[in-house]
Each structure stands twice: as C-alpha cells, then as structure tokens.
Amino acid sequence: NGFSSDTKIITSEGVMPFKDFKDGDCVVIKGDTTWKDATVKYFGKAELVKIKVKRNESVREIETTLWHKWILSDIEGNKIDIALTAELEEGDLLKQTHDYNGTQSWEVVSVSDFPRIDDVWGLVEPEHSEFTLENGILTKGCPV
C-alpha cells in the first residue's frame, strides 16, 4: 500500500516527493478539506505498477502498488467507492480534494501489466487515512 519515491504529495511546506523524507518523519499533509499531521512510512521494496490518468489534455503516470486504495468519485466529484489499484478500470474517476471540486476529475486510462521492484513509501494519517497527491487526487493512506 504505497507509492514510488518520486511520487509527490501536498504538504504545508509545498509539493514534495517521498524521496525528500526519511522513514518516520512527521509532516503536515493536505487532506480533503483540512491539513493533517502524518508520518512518512518506508515499506521496503515491492512491486510497483503505473496507473495512467488523464484530465482534459493532461496525462500523468502514478507508480503505486497493486494493493493501494483509491477513492472513486462520480462525475460530480462525490465519493462513491474505494478500489484497490488491481481493481481499477478504464474510465474510473479518482476523487479530488475539496479545493479541486468543479474541476474535471482525473480519469483512469490504464494500469500497466509490467510491475517493477522498487522502494515503496506512504503516509500514516490516523484520523481519515487520506492525503493528497500533487495533482489534487485524494487517496488513501495507512490508518496506523
């Protein structure tokens, strides 16, 4: 349940990649509507796949584990479900933070079939287990 070290998250200090942190670092991260205290967690090496997402003309790739949890939304941006990376389907819409409501959601284009082994990072945020990626996608973290 995590991301590559290059994945960027929104913090109170700006947008930062996991590789700028050490395991156990405390950080203030962007939740859906408020800032939250969280702890950076290094999970070791694991298989990562690439999720390709698009919004309008922009295309991004996110490297994550097959077991990471995503918050799905409807066309209006309302939370409708939770799905693992392995369960994502083309056309699924990923939930955006409150700040991005009214903006077209990021749509899943594909999930790669060719995993690679690399360092896996995540955040432990005990209250809602949520944090925001650099592109405004609200995603799940670890509760403890």
Phi, psi and omega per residue, in radians:
N1 nan 1.498 -3.128
G2 -3.118 -2.911 -2.995
F3 -2.324 2.942 3.037
S4 -1.217 2.815 -3.131
S5 -1.171 -0.311 3.122
D6 -1.452 -0.219 -3.112
T7 -1.118 2.314 -3.106
K8 -1.779 2.441 3.125
I9 -2.127 2.757 3.103
I10 -1.580 2.103 3.109
T11 -2.112 2.977 3.094
S12 -1.164 -0.287 3.120
E13 -1.660 0.021 -3.111
G14 2.084 -2.998 3.132
V15 -1.494 2.147 -3.030
M16 -2.390 2.492 3.056
P17 -1.407 2.690 3.104
F18 -0.985 -0.554 -3.084
K19 -1.142 -0.204 3.079
D20 -1.461 -0.056 -3.102
F21 -1.969 2.905 2.985
K22 -1.971 2.698 3.063
D23 -0.960 2.238 3.126
G24 1.644 -0.135 3.102
D25 -1.051 2.449 3.037
C26 -1.605 2.440 -3.073
V27 -2.566 2.627 3.039
V28 -1.764 2.084 -3.030
I29 -2.014 2.817 3.111
K30 -1.443 2.084 2.981
G31 -1.595 -2.732 -3.139
D32 -1.213 -0.868 -3.085
T33 -2.189 -0.165 -3.099
T34 -2.444 2.962 3.051
W35 -1.545 2.481 -3.063
K36 -2.300 2.576 2.990
D37 -1.366 2.400 3.135
A38 -2.553 2.918 3.103
T39 -2.131 2.274 3.095
V40 -1.273 2.372 -3.095
K41 -2.249 2.226 3.020
Y42 -1.681 2.192 -3.069
F43 -1.772 0.012 -3.088
G44 1.611 -2.830 -3.122
K45 -1.639 2.491 3.121
A46 -2.785 3.004 3.100
E47 -1.302 2.328 3.056
L48 -2.071 2.459 3.031
V49 -2.072 2.896 3.114
K50 -1.856 2.240 2.978
I51 -1.736 2.192 3.054
K52 -1.705 2.213 3.124
V53 -2.197 2.721 3.102
K54 -2.429 2.639 3.028
R55 -2.553 2.066 -3.028
N56 0.952 -2.117 -3.129
E57 -1.651 -0.077 -3.116
S58 -1.498 2.375 3.066
V59 -2.191 2.349 3.127
R60 -2.305 2.721 3.022
E61 -2.094 2.392 3.134
I62 -2.132 2.182 3.096
E63 -1.639 2.152 -3.064
T64 -2.644 2.957 3.089
T65 -1.395 2.801 3.092
L66 -1.173 -0.306 -3.057
W67 -1.797 0.122 3.100
H68 -1.207 2.516 -3.129
K69 -1.701 2.307 3.133
W70 -2.015 2.577 3.068
I71 -1.703 2.074 3.126
L72 -1.607 2.633 3.134
S73 -2.301 2.877 3.018
D74 -1.547 -3.104 -3.068
I75 -1.070 -0.480 3.115
E76 -1.459 -0.078 3.126
G77 1.602 0.131 3.112
N78 -1.374 2.415 3.104
K79 -1.097 2.261 3.138
I80 -2.169 -0.356 -3.057
D81 -2.972 2.947 3.003
I82 -2.083 2.375 3.130
A83 -2.414 2.511 3.002
L84 -1.306 2.744 3.072
T85 -0.917 -0.758 -3.118
A86 -1.081 -0.350 -3.110
E87 -1.705 -0.137 -3.103
L88 -1.116 2.493 3.123
E89 -2.186 2.674 3.070
E90 -0.940 2.302 3.129
G91 1.688 -0.245 3.069
D92 -1.054 2.487 3.098
L93 -1.815 2.303 -3.132
L94 -1.641 2.336 -3.106
K95 -1.070 2.410 3.075
Q96 -1.901 2.754 3.118
T97 -1.156 2.872 -3.129
H98 -0.909 -0.656 -3.119
D99 -1.089 -0.431 -3.078
Y100 -1.732 0.007 3.102
N101 -0.977 2.462 -3.079
G102 1.622 -0.215 3.070
T103 -1.708 2.463 3.108
Q104 -0.953 2.369 -3.126
S105 -1.259 2.754 3.009
W106 -1.302 2.256 -3.103
E107 -1.876 2.362 3.106
V108 -1.231 2.223 3.074
V109 -1.694 -0.796 -3.120
S110 -2.881 2.837 2.978
V111 -2.168 2.180 -3.046
S112 -1.117 2.639 3.104
D113 -1.665 -0.021 -3.023
F114 -2.061 1.558 -3.130
P115 -1.256 2.748 3.014
R116 -2.249 2.662 3.131
I117 -1.574 2.245 3.109
D118 -2.791 3.077 3.097
D119 -1.141 2.470 -3.129
V120 -2.107 2.288 -3.091
W121 -2.202 2.707 3.078
G122 -2.784 -2.999 3.133
L123 -2.248 2.460 3.008
V124 -1.809 1.998 3.114
E125 -2.249 1.783 -2.931
P126 -1.217 -0.394 -3.048
E127 -1.318 -0.995 -3.111
H128 -2.094 -0.124 -3.106
S129 0.963 0.788 -3.138
E130 -2.383 2.609 3.018
F131 -2.695 2.988 -3.013
T132 -2.013 2.270 3.034
L133 -1.359 2.897 -3.048
E134 -0.995 -0.451 -3.081
N135 -1.622 0.194 3.098
G136 1.554 0.040 3.126
I137 -1.325 2.146 3.057
L138 -1.481 2.186 -3.070
T139 -2.325 2.935 -3.113
K140 -1.475 2.615 3.018
G141 -2.088 -2.805 3.118
C142 -1.728 2.384 -3.133
P143 -1.256 -0.606 3.141
V144 -2.583 nan nan
